Amino acid sequence: MSEQDWQAAGERIESLIDASASAGPVARARAEELVRLIADLYGAGLERLLGLLHAHGALTDEVLAAVAGDDLVSALLLVHGLHPDDAATRIERALDGIRPALAAHGAEVELVEVAAEAEARLRLVGGGDGCSASSVKQTIQSAVEAAAPEIASVRIDQPAAGMIPVSSLFSRLGTGAPAATTRLGSGAPAGTTRIGTGAPAATTRLGTGAGTP
């Protein structure tokens, strides 16, 4: 079965369940129960299969990576809570898959964290604004939801363009005057500069012609 075929099969199951509602709520409930029982049966079979592979030393890291990398098998494992990768790993893999498309819009995305309350927090840089930004965010959200259906919400933060980080701002301040030089305010005569912190005020005057007291 090709990828398009199994995706179409899933959509067909949904449409058949919806159609069963025309016969009344009891018929729909029975259709949903039938699908649930079949899914549970296949889930138990998958779990048993993975257990047997592990017991015989055949469930290696390479095999697990191949299993997780297959779209159909990965989707089935997700449905039954058997996927070997955690949500963050799956989201990172999904983001890697859409990064070329995002780059075409001048956008970059980074997974910040998967919070305890099942919220995925991401940071988006670039991507324009208006319709372009909405399209980019929708692409990211769809990828995250497909990779980690257990995630309850997807939060995408987009810093304002041209914002200077606080650390960078502080590094720019204080670069004008040399170290250990303090300029006096309006109370000091013109051309008077205090050097260092050890000498009393007016001990050294530059360019005023005054000698040492």
C-alpha positions as CSV (number, residue, x, y, z in Angstrom):
1,M,0.0,0.0,0.0
2,S,1.4,3.4,-1.0
3,E,1.5,6.4,1.2
4,Q,-1.4,8.0,-0.7
5,D,-3.4,4.8,-0.3
6,W,-3.0,4.5,3.4
7,Q,-3.7,8.2,3.9
8,A,-6.9,7.8,1.8
9,A,-7.9,4.7,3.8
10,G,-7.7,6.8,7.0
11,E,-9.9,9.5,5.5
12,R,-12.3,6.9,4.2
13,I,-12.7,5.4,7.7
14,E,-13.5,8.8,9.1
15,S,-16.1,9.4,6.4
16,L,-17.8,6.0,7.0
17,I,-18.1,6.8,10.7
18,D,-19.6,10.1,9.9
19,A,-22.0,8.5,7.4
20,S,-23.1,6.0,10.1
21,A,-24.6,8.9,12.0
22,S,-27.4,9.1,9.5
23,A,-28.8,5.9,11.0
24,G,-28.9,7.4,14.4
25,P,-26.5,7.9,17.4
26,V,-26.6,4.1,18.2
27,A,-25.3,3.2,14.8
28,R,-22.5,5.8,15.0
29,A,-21.5,4.6,18.5
30,R,-21.3,1.0,17.2
31,A,-19.2,2.0,14.2
32,E,-16.8,3.9,16.5
33,E,-16.6,0.9,18.9
34,L,-15.8,-1.4,15.9
35,V,-13.0,0.8,14.8
36,R,-11.7,1.2,18.3
37,L,-11.7,-2.6,18.9
38,I,-9.9,-3.2,15.6
39,A,-7.3,-0.6,16.4
40,D,-6.7,-2.0,19.9
41,L,-6.3,-5.5,18.4
42,Y,-3.6,-4.2,15.9
43,G,-2.0,-2.2,18.7
44,A,-1.6,-5.3,20.9
45,G,-0.2,-7.1,17.9
46,L,2.4,-4.4,17.3
47,E,3.4,-4.3,21.0
48,R,3.8,-8.1,21.0
49,L,5.9,-7.9,17.8
50,L,8.3,-5.3,19.3
51,G,8.5,-7.4,22.5
52,L,9.5,-10.5,20.6
53,L,12.1,-8.6,18.5
54,H,13.6,-7.2,21.7
55,A,13.6,-10.6,23.5
56,H,15.6,-12.0,20.6
57,G,18.1,-9.2,20.4
58,A,16.8,-8.0,17.0
59,L,15.4,-4.7,18.1
60,T,18.7,-2.8,17.6
61,D,19.1,1.0,17.4
62,E,19.4,0.7,13.6
63,V,16.1,-1.2,13.4
64,L,14.4,1.3,15.7
65,A,15.6,4.2,13.5
66,A,14.2,2.4,10.4
67,V,10.9,1.8,12.1
68,A,10.6,5.4,13.3
69,G,11.6,6.7,9.9
70,D,8.8,4.9,8.1
71,D,5.7,7.2,7.9
72,L,3.1,4.5,8.0
73,V,4.7,2.4,10.8
74,S,5.6,5.6,12.7
75,A,1.9,6.7,12.5
76,L,0.7,3.4,13.8
77,L,3.2,3.4,16.7
78,L,2.1,6.9,17.6
79,V,-1.6,5.9,17.7
80,H,-0.8,3.1,20.1
81,G,1.8,4.9,22.2
82,L,4.6,2.7,21.1
83,H,6.9,5.1,19.2
84,P,10.5,4.9,20.4
85,D,11.2,8.6,20.1
86,D,10.0,11.3,22.5
87,A,7.9,14.3,21.3
88,A,10.9,16.6,21.2
89,T,12.9,14.3,18.9
90,R,10.0,13.8,16.6
91,I,9.3,17.5,16.4
92,E,13.0,18.2,15.6
93,R,12.9,15.7,12.8
94,A,9.7,17.2,11.4
95,L,11.2,20.7,11.5
96,D,14.3,19.4,9.6
97,G,11.9,18.2,6.9
98,I,10.3,21.7,6.4
99,R,13.4,23.9,6.8
100,P,14.1,24.0,3.1
101,A,10.6,25.3,2.5
102,L,10.8,27.8,5.3
103,A,14.2,29.0,3.9
104,A,12.5,29.9,0.7
105,H,10.4,32.4,2.7
106,G,13.5,33.7,4.5
107,A,12.4,32.0,7.8
108,E,14.2,29.9,10.4
109,V,12.5,28.0,13.2
110,E,13.9,26.6,16.4
111,L,12.2,24.3,19.0
112,V,12.6,26.0,22.4
113,E,11.0,23.3,24.5
114,V,8.2,20.9,25.0
115,A,6.6,22.0,28.2
116,A,5.2,19.7,30.9
117,E,1.7,20.8,30.0
118,A,2.1,19.3,26.5
119,E,2.8,22.6,24.8
120,A,5.4,22.9,22.1
121,R,7.1,26.3,22.2
122,L,9.0,27.4,19.1
123,R,10.9,30.5,18.0
124,L,10.4,31.8,14.4
125,V,12.9,34.3,12.9
126,G,12.0,35.9,9.6
127,G,9.2,34.8,7.4
128,G,7.8,38.2,6.5
129,D,4.5,39.4,7.8
130,G,0.8,39.3,6.8
131,C,-0.2,36.3,4.6
132,S,3.4,35.1,4.3
133,A,3.9,34.9,8.0
134,S,0.5,33.1,8.5
135,S,1.4,30.6,5.8
136,V,4.8,29.9,7.4
137,K,3.3,29.5,10.9
138,Q,0.6,27.2,9.6
139,T,3.2,25.0,7.9
140,I,5.2,24.8,11.2
141,Q,2.0,24.0,13.2
142,S,0.9,21.3,10.8
143,A,4.3,19.6,10.9
144,V,4.4,19.7,14.7
145,E,0.9,18.3,15.1
146,A,1.6,15.5,12.6
147,A,4.9,14.5,14.4
148,A,3.5,14.8,17.9
149,P,-0.3,14.4,18.1
150,E,-0.1,14.3,21.8
151,I,0.9,17.9,21.9
152,A,-2.1,20.0,23.1
153,S,-1.0,23.4,21.8
154,V,1.7,24.9,19.6
155,R,3.1,28.3,20.5
156,I,5.2,30.1,17.9
157,D,7.0,33.2,19.1
158,Q,8.3,35.7,16.5
159,P,10.7,38.4,17.7
160,A,10.2,41.8,16.2
161,A,12.4,42.5,13.2
162,G,15.5,44.5,14.1
163,M,15.3,43.9,17.8
164,I,18.7,44.2,19.5
165,P,19.4,41.5,22.2
166,V,19.9,42.9,25.7
167,S,23.4,41.4,25.9
168,S,24.4,43.1,22.6
169,L,22.9,46.4,23.8
170,F,25.0,46.4,26.9
171,S,28.1,45.5,25.0
172,R,27.6,48.6,22.9
173,L,27.4,50.9,25.9
174,G,30.5,52.1,27.7
175,T,32.8,51.8,24.6
176,G,33.2,55.5,24.0
177,A,35.4,56.7,27.0
178,P,38.7,55.0,27.9
179,A,38.7,52.9,31.1
180,A,39.5,54.7,34.4
181,T,38.7,58.1,33.0
182,T,35.9,60.2,34.5
183,R,34.7,63.4,33.0
184,L,33.3,66.0,35.3
185,G,30.0,67.6,34.9
186,S,29.1,71.3,34.4
187,G,30.6,72.2,37.8
188,A,34.3,71.7,36.7
189,P,36.2,74.3,34.7
190,A,36.7,73.7,31.0
191,G,39.6,71.4,30.2
192,T,39.8,69.9,33.7
193,T,39.9,66.1,34.0
194,R,40.3,63.9,37.0
195,I,42.5,60.9,36.4
196,G,42.1,57.8,38.5
197,T,40.5,57.6,41.9
198,G,43.4,58.1,44.3
199,A,44.3,61.8,43.8
200,P,42.3,64.5,45.5
201,A,40.2,66.8,43.4
202,A,42.1,69.4,41.3
203,T,45.4,67.7,42.0
204,T,46.1,67.5,38.2
205,R,44.8,70.0,35.7
206,L,45.4,69.5,32.0
207,G,45.8,72.4,29.6
208,T,45.0,75.1,32.2
209,G,48.5,76.3,32.9
210,A,48.1,75.7,36.7
211,G,51.0,74.1,38.5
212,T,50.9,71.8,41.4
213,P,49.5,73.4,44.6
